[in-house]
């Protein structure tokens, strides 16, 4: 089953000087494993961590995380 929350963290890391997962983790106060799980969509961060991630990249929260839980299964297939 696909997660309803998608993110662009991997792209943002590479757009910001090829930042490693460890470097991002250090900046937001979590483990590298947590960053990895968030990137893979296996874990949804707390709201505080989500805002920290957006702050590191200096972008709005909706440029980091996208929620598509309101879309039906047929709409998701069209994308």
Buried (B, 14 or more C-beta within 10 A) or exposed (E): EEBBBEBBBEEBBEEBEEBEBEBBBEBBEBEBEBBBBBBEEEBBBEEEBBBBBBEBBEBEEEEBBEEEEEEEEEEEEEE
